[in-house]
Amino acid sequence: MTLADTTSPNPPPAHVDVKAIKARQHGAWSSGDYAVVGTTLQIVGEELCEALDVRPGQQVLDVAAGNGNVSLAAARRWCDVVATDYVPALLERARERAEADRLDIEFREADAEALPFEDSSFDVVVSTFGVMFTADHDRAAAELVRVCRSGGKIGMANWTPDSFIGRLFKTIGKHVAPPPGAKSPALWGTRARLAEMFEADASSIEATPRTFTFRYRSPLHWLDIFKTYYGPVLKAYGALEPSAQAALDRELLELIAQFNRANDGTMVVPSEYLEIVITRR
């Protein structure tokens, strides 16, 4: 598929307003300050680069890079990195981090569903908890494949449906309905959906369950951080009346209690994700 193509290999049903879904998602990720949460996830980017066995000098594209966790990890391994996101403020956060660590990374504003790069431009294409939140899953997957060279690798970290974060989005969805026709981001964390999107273009797909552990001062500390800085949660609360906000507070604290393995008042909550390494055919 070339940049001139405007159709997805598996276009969404005609009744699904992808533009409306995209606009709503863009508004969510542009609100708050995801970098406050994103910086705690740095270890995931480091581990993904190790799983991909990235090599110095490889051309690496980070899609929906957020505040740049995997971009920074690849740059530390002397790769030539381009970091992209459709939220300029997040790229600015990533740029600040790269400058602080004296890492050479190119930053470009770009939509994951219409990447501004030629076919087969990169040795490695990566995304950590990013591309899974696109509006048109199939088109985003096709773009990852298109810009990756034959024999190259696509690496992702995606939350699974029954993980803590997967359950977080299910809980929010009970209070604030997603746009009509929107697919769950957690589908990217299932082997079946990965096969649907990538198998035709892959010589191999490895999907390994991993765990990231959220560590906060207390469950209330986590709730305050996510309500203030994590766009999807911030937007959900903004759409609710005070009584409904209180009900959501209770359900989220109950969810934390189900996962929390700390007994000293702090929050230590594991959340499963799939670490994915796809070798491009």
FIPA-557023 format. One line per field, with one value per residue (C-alpha): residue number from 0; residue in one letter; x, y, z. Coordinates in steps of 0.25 Angstrom, whole numbers. Example, Ala and Ser with C-alpha at 12.3 -4.5 7.8 and 13.67 -1.06 7.14 Angstrom:
fimi c(0:1) $
selo c(A:S) $
X c(49:55) $
Y c(-18:-4) $
Z c(31:29) $
//
This chain:
fimi c(0:1:2:3:4:5:6:7:8:9:10:11:12:13:14:15:16:17:18:19:20:21:22:23:24:25:26:27:28:29:30:31:32:33:34:35:36:37:38:39:40:41:42:43:44:45:46:47:48:49:50:51:52:53:54:55:56:57:58:59:60:61:62:63:64:65:66:67:68:69:70:71:72:73:74:75:76:77:78:79:80:81:82:83:84:85:86:87:88:89:90:91:92:93:94:95:96:97:98:99:100:101:102:103:104:105:106:107:108:109:110:111:112:113:114:115:116:117:118:119:120:121:122:123:124:125:126:127:128:129:130:131:132:133:134:135:136:137:138:139:140:141:142:143:144:145:146:147:148:149:150:151:152:153:154:155:156:157:158:159:160:161:162:163:164:165:166:167:168:169:170:171:172:173:174:175:176:177:178:179:180:181:182:183:184:185:186:187:188:189:190:191:192:193:194:195:196:197:198:199:200:201:202:203:204:205:206:207:208:209:210:211:212:213:214:215:216:217:218:219:220:221:222:223:224:225:226:227:228:229:230:231:232:233:234:235:236:237:238:239:240:241:242:243:244:245:246:247:248:249:250:251:252:253:254:255:256:257:258:259:260:261:262:263:264:265:266:267:268:269:270:271:272:273:274:275:276:277:278:279:280) $
selo c(M:T:L:A:D:T:T:S:P:N:P:P:P:A:H:V:D:V:K:A:I:K:A:R:Q:H:G:A:W:S:S:G:D:Y:A:V:V:G:T:T:L:Q:I:V:G:E:E:L:C:E:A:L:D:V:R:P:G:Q:Q:V:L:D:V:A:A:G:N:G:N:V:S:L:A:A:A:R:R:W:C:D:V:V:A:T:D:Y:V:P:A:L:L:E:R:A:R:E:R:A:E:A:D:R:L:D:I:E:F:R:E:A:D:A:E:A:L:P:F:E:D:S:S:F:D:V:V:V:S:T:F:G:V:M:F:T:A:D:H:D:R:A:A:A:E:L:V:R:V:C:R:S:G:G:K:I:G:M:A:N:W:T:P:D:S:F:I:G:R:L:F:K:T:I:G:K:H:V:A:P:P:P:G:A:K:S:P:A:L:W:G:T:R:A:R:L:A:E:M:F:E:A:D:A:S:S:I:E:A:T:P:R:T:F:T:F:R:Y:R:S:P:L:H:W:L:D:I:F:K:T:Y:Y:G:P:V:L:K:A:Y:G:A:L:E:P:S:A:Q:A:A:L:D:R:E:L:L:E:L:I:A:Q:F:N:R:A:N:D:G:T:M:V:V:P:S:E:Y:L:E:I:V:I:T:R:R) $
X c(0:5:2:-7:-16:-28:-35:-32:-31:-42:-50:-59:-74:-80:-89:-76:-71:-57:-54:-63:-56:-42:-46:-51:-38:-29:-37:-34:-20:-18:-24:-17:-2:0:15:13:8:16:30:27:26:40:44:34:42:55:50:44:57:63:53:54:70:71:85:93:90:77:66:55:41:33:18:9:22:15:26:36:39:43:49:59:62:65:74:82:85:91:79:75:61:49:38:24:11:-1:-1:10:11:14:26:31:32:39:49:52:55:64:71:74:80:87:81:79:65:56:42:31:16:9:-4:-2:-13:-6:9:17:28:31:29:40:47:50:57:49:35:31:19:17:3:1:-4:-14:-22:-24:-38:-37:-29:-27:-22:-12:-7:-6:3:12:14:16:27:35:45:44:51:50:42:30:30:18:14:-1:-10:-18:-33:-33:-21:-23:-23:-32:-42:-40:-45:-57:-61:-60:-68:-80:-81:-77:-81:-70:-74:-83:-75:-62:-53:-47:-32:-30:-32:-18:-14:-20:-13:-25:-27:-12:-13:-24:-16:-2:-2:-3:10:18:28:26:18:23:14:19:11:18:15:17:14:8:14:8:7:-7:-19:-24:-11:-12:-27:-23:-11:-20:-32:-23:-13:-17:-26:-36:-39:-39:-49:-58:-59:-62:-74:-80:-89:-83:-91:-87:-72:-73:-79:-67:-57:-63:-62:-48:-44:-50:-43:-30:-33:-35:-21:-13:-3:2:-2:5:-5:3:-2:6:-3:2:-4:-2:2:7:21:20:31:26:36:32:31) $
Y c(0:14:27:30:19:24:11:1:-14:-16:-3:0:-2:10:14:16:30:28:43:46:35:40:54:49:41:53:62:52:50:65:67:66:62:48:50:50:35:31:34:23:13:15:1:-5:3:-3:-17:-16:-11:-23:-33:-27:-28:-14:-12:1:9:3:12:12:18:20:22:29:31:39:45:36:24:14:25:28:14:12:24:19:7:16:14:26:29:36:39:42:46:54:62:72:75:60:61:74:66:55:65:71:57:54:68:65:51:57:47:50:47:53:58:59:61:50:42:27:24:32:32:42:32:24:9:0:12:6:-6:-6:0:1:6:5:6:16:10:2:14:18:19:10:-2:-8:4:7:-8:-6:6:-1:-12:-2:6:-6:-13:-27:-35:-24:-24:-18:-17:-13:-13:-14:-16:-29:-29:-34:-26:-15:-5:-13:-14:1:4:-6:1:15:10:6:21:28:20:20:26:16:6:9:-4:-7:-3:-16:-24:-21:-29:-42:-52:-54:-40:-38:-50:-44:-31:-36:-50:-48:-39:-47:-58:-59:-53:-54:-49:-51:-48:-38:-30:-15:-11:2:7:19:25:20:16:30:36:28:32:47:46:38:48:60:55:43:48:37:37:52:53:42:50:63:57:52:59:60:48:39:44:39:25:24:27:16:6:9:8:-6:-9:-5:-14:-26:-25:-18:-27:-16:-17:-5:6:8:3:-8:-13:-22:-20:-30:-26:-34:-31:-33:-36:-37:-41:-34:-44) $
Z c(0:-3:3:-9:-5:3:6:17:14:24:24:36:34:27:39:47:48:48:48:60:68:64:68:81:84:80:89:101:98:96:110:123:122:119:121:136:135:122:129:139:128:123:126:116:105:109:110:96:90:96:91:77:78:72:66:65:52:50:45:56:55:68:65:75:83:94:103:96:104:93:85:96:98:84:83:95:87:76:66:57:63:57:68:63:70:66:79:78:93:96:85:92:105:98:92:106:111:99:100:115:112:100:90:76:72:60:64:54:56:49:49:52:41:30:33:24:20:8:7:14:20:34:39:52:55:69:78:93:98:86:73:80:83:68:62:50:55:42:35:46:45:30:32:42:31:20:26:31:21:17:28:38:51:57:72:81:96:97:109:110:112:126:131:141:130:121:133:135:121:123:136:129:118:127:131:118:106:95:81:73:66:73:75:88:89:97:84:81:93:88:79:70:66:64:54:47:45:43:39:24:24:35:35:50:61:75:86:100:113:121:134:137:151:155:168:175:188:191:182:184:179:167:165:167:156:146:148:146:135:128:117:115:130:131:120:126:139:132:125:138:148:163:168:156:158:172:167:157:169:177:165:162:176:177:164:170:182:174:168:179:185:195:209:215:209:196:182:175:164:153:139:128:114:101:97:82:72:57:46:33:22) $
//
